Amino acid sequence: MREKIIQSIKPLRNVAGTLADDSPAPIGDHDLDAMPRSESPLTPAAVLVPLVARPAGFQVLLTQRTDHLHDHAGQVSFPGGRREHTDAGSVETALRETREEIGLAEDFIEVVGLLDDYETGTGFRVTPVVSFVSEGFTLALDSFEVAEVFEVPLDYLFDPANHQKRSRDFNGRRRSYYLFEYQDRVVWGATAGMLMNLYRRVSGGA
């Protein structure tokens, strides 16, 4: 699975996180609905897609955001956030935000490539940075941003039987989105959309 993931995602040109090929227009929930893209400039952001190497297989490390945050409060997400002007690129943004949010040391992280940029309904253009995470790490959560951290088996997320598509009214429009249910967790919206992008690339459906 490791080599298949590496071969399926976008390689890096350099450690800053530049794509080896120019990134097309971002994917997003708008791909599921007949709706226009945002006309306003999108805010650059990046998230780490941490694939933890466990004896039973890869596990995806996810965070539960706290309920009082301005953006995506209470939702399940990857560690990450908006790019700062001091960040050299998407990789640095994702690693910095991961360190700040959950205290995952870079010594345990092997960055291997990128997924397609994702446009969120809240005006962000998010670059997902795929990485392998070795065992033995400890976490220190930022209690202001992160309520808890948990893992979901990659095999579970890659099983089409667990892929759901839902819809709801949002700002006067009917919006469709992807959703996963795992135990008592619900992963939906942008995070689920990025996981679907990873699934399609690895399964050959991209």
Secondary structure, DSSP 8 states (H G I E B T S, - for coil): -HHHHHHHSB-BSSTT--BSS---S-EEGGGGSS----SS--EEEEEEEEEEEETTEEEEEEEEE-TT-SSSTT-EE-SEEE--TT--SHHHHHHHHHHHHH---GGGEEEEEE---EE-TTSEEEEEEEEEE-S-------TTTEEEEEEEEHHHHT-GGG-EEEEEEETTEEEEEEEEEETTEEEEHHHHHHHHHHHHHHHT--
